[in-house]
């Protein structure tokens, strides 16, 4: 994020998506991704477009809500 000139304290809404959540041999484990997201104040959602594409809508709805909250401040 520092490459973008944005720090976690800027409260910029980022969304981290973990794809292929239904696969057992993931490259990045859910707990590692969640920890990274927490440290960097990101929203984190695991999705699988193969089995349930509704979670992508939930993730982007959460991002939009975060953006609207930020815009009110």
N, C-alpha and C positions, 0 to 999 in steps of 0.2 A: 504494500500500500504506500510505502514511503516513496516508491518510484513515481507514484501519481501525485505526490505532494499532499497526501491526505493522511492524517494520523487518526487513530481510534478516538481521540478526544474531540475530533471535528464532528462527531455524531453523524457521519455520512452513512446512509443506509446501504449496506452491502448484503447480497444474498449469495450464500454458498450452497450449491446443489450437488448432492452426491447421486450420481447416476448408477444404474444397474444394482439397486438396493436388494434385488431378489437373488443375486448371485453369491454363492458361498466363497468364492476365491477373489475377493475384492483386493484391489491394489492398496487402497487406503481404508482402514477400518473405521466404522462409524464413530467410535469413541475418540479416535485421533482427529477426525474431521470436526466433531463437536467441540473438542477442546480448542482447536485452532480458531473456530468461529467464536467461541466464548472469549478467548484472549483478545481477538480483534473486533469484538462487539458486532459480529455479523449474525444474521439470521441463518440457520442451517436446516435444510430439509433433505431427506433422502427420497429419491423418486425412482420409479421404474416405469418407463413408458410401455414396456412389454406387458406388464400385468395390471397397472392402474395409473392411467394418465390424469386422474382427478387431483392427485397430490401436487402436480405442477401448478394447477390453478390455485390451490391453497397457499402454496409458496409465494406466488406472485401477488395474491391478495394481501398477504402479510407484508410484503415489500411496499405495496401501494399504501397500506395503512401507515407504515412507518414514515414514508415520504410525506404523507398528509400531516402527520403529527409534527414532523420537522418544519413543514411550511407554516404551521400555526405559531411557531415560536419566534 
